[in-house]
């Protein structure tokens, strides 16, 4: 492209953002429910759930479905679904291990069981959505991992062969350039792996709101705008203090994820990473026809700094990822939710992928924090002689895996040995992150190295190879 044409292209890309609202598209839905009143006074219960995102909501719901007599209270510091659960891309994956490659590397002896448990978990989500009448635009259309470089296409083919050799390729199809462009037409696509049943697309905020309604219909008492301030032992029970009251409970499940855990010793296992997304206006019939996408799969590219993208129910395109921003000291602040320099970068990438959509406008642009850990997938544990359980570290793939994490927490609180609690993934924790300034320095160096690998045919430098050997790293 000539320099003048490139300049005009960039101007057009940026102008497409001129009316984008810096708020999550999903949370502006007119069906958003009113928040429940804050807790005032003292409550007692069998199970206290702290956190009104997916982790907490699934824990409360599954607890009542296991034992309808169990008295359950849920506390949410702001409003149900307002954080990561209402801001994500709406990819609900069967994988419990942040993708099969990560799981096969870390738990090769358990990977077939982990994959089976993940499939059953996704089936369980689909069944719960139907059973409770949750209108969240659930579409089990699968996901295509696309290659945009020749070396990535070669790696995808090699990976598919490895999956076949391991007996892990059921329902996964390799697509060459013509086949992948038949599904979704981008001049940048050179190959793809289509997981036909392992991922569903959904409206993330509607899922959270629907789970809240289902919990309340089963008798869960939900208090919003009620942050949990402290957690202490209270005789044979636990006590949590809130701004206007307190809760005493026989057991406590912590689903706070990115926010500082009430258990101080857990905090070093996660760091917050900010992720950003754009949402287009609804595509016209002609625009949609120009890109195909008749089967409505979710998509993600194969770079280290990757994009994820999908169609909404009203045929908008959500386009997110690439930048993963960690702030020094692991700070989580509202002002970090908005990052115009990342929006401009994402807009350019969008029109490079879909040049036939030039002229499409973005209506929303937003960000939010993800909790990541050094093994990129959830970890679990207990405290206070088994009266407190926690799950955290989902690393951006928690829409589906949080339901599995909820069942793990309930198993641990009930003192049950199950096929879940026997997993090495559940019994062992990741390595904690070092204190500052080492954490920030290591993450910055890893991000730089990943970008360099993307620009040099996927070749990983000494730093990345060392992180691979140690089982550490930083997932963009």
Secondary structure per residue as TSV (DSSP state, phi and psi in degrees):
chain	resnum	aa	ss	phi	psi
A	1	X	-	360.0	133.9
A	2	X	-	-65.8	152.7
A	3	X	H	-54.6	-41.8
A	4	X	H	-65.8	-38.3
A	5	X	H	-67.2	-39.2
A	6	X	H	-60.5	-43.1
A	7	X	H	-62.2	-43.4
A	8	X	H	-63.2	-38.5
A	9	X	H	-61.4	-45.2
A	10	X	H	-63.0	-40.4
A	11	X	H	-60.9	-41.7
A	12	X	H	-66.3	-39.8
A	13	X	H	-60.0	-46.2
A	14	X	H	-69.9	-38.1
A	15	X	H	-63.5	-24.6
A	16	X	T	-65.8	-14.7
A	17	X	T	-95.8	-0.5
A	18	X	T	-61.8	-26.9
A	19	X	T	-114.0	12.4
A	20	X	-	-70.7	129.2
A	21	X	B	-83.6	134.4
A	22	X	S	-81.8	54.8
A	23	X	S	-139.0	152.1
A	24	X	-	-64.4	127.8
A	25	X	T	-56.5	-44.2
A	26	X	G	-61.1	-37.8
A	27	X	G	-77.5	-7.4
A	28	X	G	-90.9	5.3
A	29	X	-	-60.4	135.9
A	30	X	T	-65.2	-15.3
A	31	X	T	-84.3	7.2
A	32	X	-	-58.4	127.7
A	33	X	-	-77.6	158.9
A	34	X	-	-71.3	144.8
A	35	X	-	-69.5	152.4
A	36	X	-	-78.4	155.1
A	37	X	-	-62.7	154.7
A	38	X	-	-70.4	155.3
A	39	X	-	-71.7	130.1
A	40	X	-	-129.2	130.7
A	41	X	E	95.5	-159.5
A	42	X	E	-113.9	135.7
A	43	X	E	-119.9	152.6
A	44	X	E	-128.9	150.5
A	45	X	E	-162.4	169.7
A	46	X	E	-76.7	-45.5
A	47	X	E	-130.3	126.3
A	48	X	E	-106.3	127.0
A	49	X	E	-108.2	125.6
A	50	X	E	-106.7	114.8
A	51	X	-	118.5	124.8
A	52	X	S	-106.7	33.2
A	53	X	S	-95.4	-165.5
A	54	X	H	-57.9	-41.5
A	55	X	H	-56.4	-51.2
A	56	X	H	-68.9	-41.0
A	57	X	H	-65.4	-45.0
A	58	X	H	-64.5	-36.8
A	59	X	H	-63.2	-46.6
A	60	X	H	-64.0	-44.7
A	61	X	H	-65.4	-48.5
A	62	X	H	-65.6	-32.5
A	63	X	H	-62.4	-43.0
A	64	X	H	-72.2	-32.7
A	65	X	H	-73.7	-30.4
A	66	X	H	-69.8	-41.7
A	67	X	-	-145.9	95.6
A	68	X	T	-58.8	-19.6
A	69	X	T	-81.5	-12.8
A	70	X	-	-67.9	129.3
A	71	X	-	-87.7	117.3
A	72	X	E	-123.9	134.3
A	73	X	E	-121.4	139.0
A	74	X	E	-121.9	130.4
A	75	X	E	-110.5	134.6
A	76	X	-	-128.3	129.3
A	77	X	S	-66.3	-30.5
A	78	X	S	-125.2	-103.0
A	79	X	-	-128.2	146.3
A	80	X	T	-54.1	127.1
A	81	X	T	80.8	7.1
A	82	X	-	-75.7	-23.7
A	83	X	S	-94.4	-133.6
A	84	X	H	-56.4	-32.9
A	85	X	H	-67.7	-20.6
A	86	X	H	-109.0	4.9
A	87	X	H	-119.4	-7.8
A	88	X	S	-78.5	-179.7
A	89	X	-	-79.4	-9.2
A	90	X	-	79.4	25.5
A	91	X	E	-90.7	112.2
A	92	X	E	-105.5	97.4
A	93	X	E	-97.6	150.0
A	94	X	S	-71.8	-27.9
A	95	X	-	-60.7	131.8
A	96	X	S	-96.6	-5.4
A	97	X	S	-119.2	22.3
A	98	X	S	58.6	48.1
A	99	X	S	98.3	150.0
A	100	X	H	-62.6	-41.7
A	101	X	H	-57.3	-43.0
A	102	X	H	-65.0	-42.1
A	103	X	H	-66.8	-40.8
A	104	X	H	-66.9	-35.4
A	105	X	H	-68.0	-41.1
A	106	X	H	-91.2	-34.4
A	107	X	-	-133.9	61.9
A	108	X	T	-60.4	-33.4
A	109	X	T	-75.4	-17.4
A	110	X	T	-110.8	-1.0
A	111	X	H	-62.9	-35.6
A	112	X	H	-66.6	-39.3
A	113	X	H	-68.0	-41.1
A	114	X	H	-62.3	-40.0
A	115	X	H	-65.8	-41.4
A	116	X	H	-65.5	-43.9
A	117	X	H	-61.9	-36.8
A	118	X	H	-65.6	-41.6
A	119	X	H	-63.9	-42.3
A	120	X	H	-64.9	-35.4
A	121	X	H	-65.6	-43.7
A	122	X	H	-65.6	-39.0
A	123	X	H	-59.5	-39.2
A	124	X	H	-65.7	-36.6
A	125	X	H	-65.4	-46.1
A	126	X	H	-59.7	-41.1
A	127	X	H	-67.6	-40.8
A	128	X	H	-65.5	-39.9
A	129	X	H	-59.3	-42.9
A	130	X	H	-70.7	-43.9
A	131	X	H	-62.6	-38.0
A	132	X	T	-99.2	6.5
A	133	X	T	61.3	42.1
A	134	X	-	-85.6	114.5
A	135	X	-	-87.4	91.2
A	136	X	S	-128.7	25.9
A	137	X	-	55.5	41.2
A	138	X	-	-70.1	121.5
A	139	X	B	-135.2	113.1
A	140	X	-	-88.0	71.4
A	141	X	-	-97.5	-6.7
A	142	X	-	82.9	-173.8
A	143	X	E	-143.5	143.3
A	144	X	E	-110.7	124.8
A	145	X	E	-90.3	113.6
A	146	X	E	-104.3	146.7
A	147	X	E	-98.9	133.6
A	148	X	-	-116.1	5.6
A	149	X	S	-134.8	153.9
A	150	X	H	-60.0	-41.3
A	151	X	H	-66.3	-32.3
A	152	X	H	-68.2	-38.5
A	153	X	H	-61.6	-42.3
A	154	X	H	-63.6	-41.9
A	155	X	H	-65.9	-38.3
A	156	X	H	-64.0	-42.4
A	157	X	H	-63.4	-43.8
A	158	X	H	-63.4	-39.0
A	159	X	H	-67.0	-39.2
A	160	X	H	-62.9	-40.1
A	161	X	H	-63.7	-39.6
A	162	X	H	-64.3	-42.4
A	163	X	H	-60.1	-41.3
A	164	X	H	-62.6	-41.6
A	165	X	H	-65.2	-32.3
A	166	X	H	-86.6	-3.1
A	167	X	T	72.3	32.0
A	168	X	-	-120.5	14.7
A	169	X	-	-101.7	10.8
A	170	X	T	-60.7	124.8
A	171	X	T	80.4	5.4
A	172	X	E	-114.6	126.1
A	173	X	E	-120.4	133.7
A	174	X	E	-83.4	134.1
A	175	X	E	-118.0	127.0
A	176	X	-	-77.5	-175.2
A	177	X	H	-59.7	-45.4
A	178	X	H	-64.3	-41.3
A	179	X	H	-68.8	-39.9
A	180	X	H	-71.1	-36.0
A	181	X	H	-73.5	-21.1
A	182	X	H	-66.7	-32.2
A	183	X	H	-79.2	-50.2
A	184	X	B	-140.8	124.4
A	185	X	-	-93.0	98.8
A	186	X	-	-129.9	134.2
A	187	X	T	-66.5	-11.4
A	188	X	T	-88.3	-10.9
A	189	X	-	-84.3	128.0
A	190	X	-	-114.7	-14.7
A	191	X	E	-174.4	173.7
A	192	X	E	-162.9	158.0
A	193	X	E	-119.0	119.2
A	194	X	E	-102.6	111.4
A	195	X	E	-88.7	103.6
A	196	X	S	-73.5	-30.0
A	197	X	S	-125.2	-4.3
A	198	X	S	-87.0	1.7
A	199	X	E	-144.4	138.6
A	200	X	E	-116.2	149.6
A	201	X	E	-99.4	142.4
A	202	X	-	-155.2	170.0
A	203	X	-	-89.3	107.6
A	204	X	H	-63.4	-39.7
A	205	X	H	-69.3	-38.9
A	206	X	H	-63.7	-32.9
A	207	X	H	-63.8	-46.6
A	208	X	H	-61.6	-45.7
A	209	X	H	-65.7	-37.2
A	210	X	H	-67.0	-37.8
A	211	X	H	-65.2	-38.8
A	212	X	H	-59.2	-48.3
A	213	X	H	-60.6	-44.3
A	214	X	H	-61.9	-41.2
A	215	X	H	-59.4	-47.0
A	216	X	H	-66.7	-35.8
A	217	X	H	-65.3	-25.7
A	218	X	T	-89.5	-0.8
A	219	X	T	105.7	4.3
A	220	X	-	-69.0	133.5
A	221	X	E	-92.1	116.3
A	222	X	E	-107.5	127.4
A	223	X	E	-120.2	122.0
A	224	X	-	-104.6	169.2
A	225	X	S	50.7	41.8
A	226	X	-	-134.9	80.3
A	227	X	-	-68.1	142.8
A	228	X	E	-85.1	123.4
A	229	X	E	-97.6	-43.0
A	230	X	E	-141.6	155.8
A	231	X	E	-131.3	120.8
A	232	X	E	-141.3	157.0
A	233	X	E	-73.4	141.2
A	234	X	E	-136.4	87.3
A	235	X	T	63.8	-126.0
A	236	X	T	-85.9	-0.9
A	237	X	E	-117.7	-173.6
A	238	X	E	-118.0	152.1
A	239	X	E	-128.6	133.7
A	240	X	E	-118.7	128.1
A	241	X	E	-94.3	139.8
A	242	X	E	-123.4	172.1
A	243	X	T	-57.8	-35.6
A	244	X	T	-118.8	11.8
A	245	X	E	-179.1	-154.1
A	246	X	E	-159.8	163.0
A	247	X	E	-131.9	131.6
A	248	X	E	-108.3	131.3
A	249	X	E	-142.8	149.6
A	250	X	E	-69.8	-34.0
A	251	X	E	-141.5	151.9
A	252	X	E	-131.0	131.2
A	253	X	E	-111.6	123.6
A	254	X	E	-100.2	115.0
A	255	X	-	-120.5	45.0
A	256	X	-	-89.0	-16.2
A	257	X	T	49.2	-105.7
A	258	X	T	-70.3	-22.5
A	259	X	S	-83.6	149.7
A	260	X	-	-52.6	127.1
A	261	X	-	-66.7	147.9
A	262	X	S	-68.8	-12.3
A	263	X	S	-101.1	108.0
A	264	X	G	-59.6	-34.9
A	265	X	G	-70.0	-13.5
A	266	X	G	-84.5	-20.0
A	267	X	G	-63.8	-31.2
A	268	X	G	-74.1	-7.1
A	269	X	G	-84.4	-13.7
A	270	X	-	-128.6	152.5
A	271	X	E	-130.9	148.7
A	272	X	E	-84.9	136.3
A	273	X	E	-127.4	131.9
A	274	X	E	-92.9	132.5
A	275	X	E	-121.0	150.5
A	276	X	E	-133.1	154.0
A	277	X	E	-148.2	154.9
A	278	X	E	-119.0	153.4
A	279	X	E	-130.1	129.7
A	280	X	E	-83.1	169.5
A	281	X	-	-67.2	164.1
A	282	X	-	-61.0	137.0
A	283	X	-	-76.6	144.1
A	284	X	-	-73.4	168.8
A	285	X	H	-60.0	-38.8
A	286	X	H	-68.3	-41.9
A	287	X	H	-63.7	-41.9
A	288	X	H	-65.2	-39.9
A	289	X	H	-64.3	-29.9
A	290	X	H	-69.4	-20.7
A	291	X	H	-112.8	-2.9
A	292	X	B	73.2	-116.7
A	293	X	-	63.3	36.4
A	294	X	T	-67.2	-26.0
A	295	X	T	-94.4	-1.2
A	296	X	-	59.7	31.5
A	297	X	-	-68.6	156.9
A	298	X	E	-76.0	154.7
A	299	X	E	-132.9	150.5
A	300	X	E	-148.6	144.1
A	301	X	E	-92.8	170.0
A	302	X	-	-96.0	5.6
A	303	X	S	-72.3	162.3
A	304	X	S	-62.8	-46.4
A	305	X	S	-92.1	92.6
A	306	X	-	-102.7	161.4
A	307	X	E	-109.0	150.7
A	308	X	E	-124.6	143.3
A	309	X	E	-154.8	150.1
A	310	X	E	-162.0	165.5
A	311	X	E	-92.8	140.1
A	312	X	-	-85.2	175.2
A	313	X	T	-62.0	-30.0
A	314	X	T	-100.4	23.3
A	315	X	S	64.2	37.0
A	316	X	-	-87.0	160.5
A	317	X	E	-109.4	122.8
A	318	X	E	-87.9	131.2
A	319	X	E	-132.2	113.1
A	320	X	E	-140.6	178.0
A	321	X	E	100.7	-151.9
A	322	X	S	70.1	-77.7
A	323	X	-	-72.1	135.2
A	324	X	-	-130.7	110.9
A	325	X	B	-110.3	119.7
A	326	X	-	-109.4	125.1
A	327	X	-	-93.4	144.4
A	328	X	G	-54.3	135.2
A	329	X	G	83.2	0.8
A	330	X	G	67.0	34.2
A	331	X	-	-73.6	142.3
A	332	X	-	-119.8	110.8
A	333	X	-	-135.8	148.4
A	334	X	G	-60.7	-35.4
A	335	X	G	-66.9	-19.1
A	336	X	G	-75.2	-12.1
A	337	X	G	-70.5	-13.1
A	338	X	-	-122.1	125.3
A	339	X	-	-145.7	85.8
A	340	X	H	-56.2	-35.6
A	341	X	H	-63.4	-32.8
A	342	X	H	-73.7	-38.6
A	343	X	H	-59.3	-43.0
A	344	X	H	-62.3	-41.3
A	345	X	H	-64.0	-45.1
A	346	X	H	-63.8	-39.0
A	347	X	H	-61.1	-43.3
A	348	X	H	-60.8	-42.6
A	349	X	H	-64.7	-37.8
A	350	X	H	-60.3	-49.5
A	351	X	H	-74.6	-21.4
A	352	X	H	-68.6	-39.6
A	353	X	H	-70.0	-42.0
A	354	X	-	-125.6	70.4
A	355	X	G	-61.7	-24.6
A	356	X	G	-69.0	-9.4
A	357	X	G	-100.0	14.6
A	358	X	T	-54.8	134.3
A	359	X	T	103.9	-17.9
A	360	X	-	-66.8	142.3
A	361	X	-	-106.3	152.1
A	362	X	E	-95.9	134.5
A	363	X	E	-101.8	-24.3
A	364	X	E	-141.7	146.3
A	365	X	E	-146.5	128.2
A	366	X	E	-155.8	169.9
A	367	X	E	-141.9	178.0
A	368	X	E	-175.9	165.3
A	369	X	E	-92.8	140.6
A	370	X	E	-116.2	140.9
A	371	X	E	-91.7	121.9
A	372	X	E	-117.1	153.0
A	373	X	-	-128.3	174.4
A	374	X	T	-72.6	-11.4
A	375	X	T	-110.4	4.1
A	376	X	S	71.2	1.0
A	377	X	S	-138.2	164.5
A	378	X	-	-59.5	149.5
A	379	X	E	-127.3	164.4
A	380	X	E	-142.1	161.8
A	381	X	E	-179.6	177.8
A	382	X	E	-132.4	165.7
A	383	X	E	-151.7	168.9
A	384	X	T	54.1	55.1
A	385	X	T	55.1	37.9
A	386	X	T	83.4	4.9
A	387	X	T	-85.3	-10.2
A	388	X	E	-127.6	133.8
A	389	X	E	-126.5	154.6
A	390	X	E	-145.9	156.7
A	391	X	E	-144.1	137.9
A	392	X	E	-161.7	172.9
A	393	X	-	89.0	26.5
A	394	X	-	-69.0	-18.5
A	395	X	T	57.8	44.8
A	396	X	T	82.1	2.3
A	397	X	-	-123.9	48.1
A	398	X	H	-103.6	-2.1
A	399	X	H	-57.8	-42.9
A	400	X	H	-92.7	-43.3
A	401	X	H	-66.3	-21.8
A	402	X	H	-65.2	-28.6
A	403	X	H	-67.2	-40.6
A	404	X	H	-61.4	-44.3
A	405	X	H	-60.7	-36.1
A	406	X	H	-62.6	-42.8
A	407	X	H	-66.4	-36.2
A	408	X	H	-61.6	-47.5
A	409	X	H	-60.2	-41.1
A	410	X	H	-66.5	-40.5
A	411	X	H	-57.8	-45.9
A	412	X	H	-65.0	-42.4
A	413	X	H	-67.4	-33.9
A	414	X	H	-80.6	-5.2
A	415	X	T	69.3	27.3
A	416	X	-	-94.4	139.9
A	417	X	-	-91.8	116.2
A	418	X	-	-128.9	173.3
A	419	X	T	-62.6	-22.8
A	420	X	T	-75.4	-49.5
A	421	X	T	-70.6	-17.1
A	422	X	T	-82.5	-9.4
A	423	X	S	-67.2	140.5
A	424	X	H	-60.6	-36.0
A	425	X	H	-56.7	-35.8
A	426	X	H	-84.3	-36.0
A	427	X	H	-77.9	-26.6
A	428	X	S	-110.1	148.4
A	429	X	-	-104.0	159.3
A	430	X	-	-73.4	169.7
A	431	X	-	-70.6	139.1
A	432	X	-	-71.9	160.0
A	433	X	-	-78.7	147.7
A	434	X	-	-72.3	165.1
A	435	X	-	-70.5	166.0
A	436	X	T	-70.4	149.7
A	437	X	T	-87.2	4.8
A	438	X	H	-67.1	-37.3
A	439	X	H	-63.5	-49.8
A	440	X	H	-62.9	-42.8
A	441	X	H	-63.1	-45.4
A	442	X	H	-63.8	-41.6
A	443	X	H	-66.9	-42.4
A	444	X	H	-62.5	-41.9
A	445	X	H	-66.0	-38.5
A	446	X	H	-66.5	-43.3
A	447	X	H	-60.1	-44.9
A	448	X	H	-61.1	-41.7
A	449	X	H	-67.1	-38.6
A	450	X	H	-65.2	-43.0
A	451	X	H	-62.5	-39.4
A	452	X	H	-65.4	-39.3
A	453	X	H	-63.2	-42.1
A	454	X	H	-59.5	-35.2
A	455	X	H	-83.7	-8.2
A	456	X	T	-129.1	48.4
A	457	X	T	65.8	24.5
A	458	X	T	82.2	3.1
A	459	X	-	-69.9	125.3
A	460	X	-	-93.5	132.3
A	461	X	-	-79.3	-178.5
A	462	X	H	-60.1	-38.9
A	463	X	H	-61.7	-48.7
A	464	X	H	-65.5	-39.0
A	465	X	H	-64.5	-36.1
A	466	X	H	-66.7	-44.0
A	467	X	H	-61.7	-39.3
A	468	X	H	-60.4	-44.9
A	469	X	H	-63.7	-34.9
A	470	X	H	-83.3	-7.4
A	471	X	T	73.1	25.9
A	472	X	-	-116.3	-179.3
A	473	X	-	150.7	-163.2
A	474	X	-	-148.8	118.4
A	475	X	-	-93.3	123.9
A	476	X	-	-81.4	360.0
